[in-house]
Every structure is written in C-alpha cells, then in structure tokens.
Amino acid sequence: TQGKEKVDDAEEVKFEIWKKNSDKNSSMLEAKHDQHGIYTAKTVIKEPGTYTVQVHVTARKMHVMPKTDLSVN
C-alpha cells in the first residue's frame, strides 16, 4: 500500500531470502501481481531455520525495502 491505497501498478517487486546470521547468500525471486495490490512468488525452503525476507519494491517513483523474519521447521 501507499498510504491507504493498494498498489497494483508497481514497476518491480522482488523477494530476497537468506538464512539469518549467514553471510547473506541470498536468492532473489521475481514476484507477480495477483490482485488488489497483492504480489506473490513461490519457492521451497528445505533447510529448517530462521530466514530473512526482504521485499524490493519500486512503484510510483519510490523504492522501499521492508524486511521480516520467518521460521521454517
């Protein structure tokens, strides 16, 4: 979103994933717009652990890179 508006016209959306506390050996996944400002990508993570996911979004003359952690059991 940008403000309260859903962004369905992003120029680029990529998901970067790496194992937390590693030397940032990351993989980059191209995302596609599904609907209503929701962008998705698919991958399989085989090794348990905590991973960082950083989204690279370029839209409307702005570039943001929020990130979060996820656990794989």
Beta strands, then each sheet from edge to edge (+ up, - down):
strand 1: 12-19
strand 2: 27-30
strand 3: 32-35
strand 4: 38-40
strand 5: 49-59
strand 6: 62-64
strand 7: 67-72
sheet 1: 2+ 1- 5+ 6-
sheet 2: 2+ 1- 5+ 7-
sheet 3: 3+ 4-
end
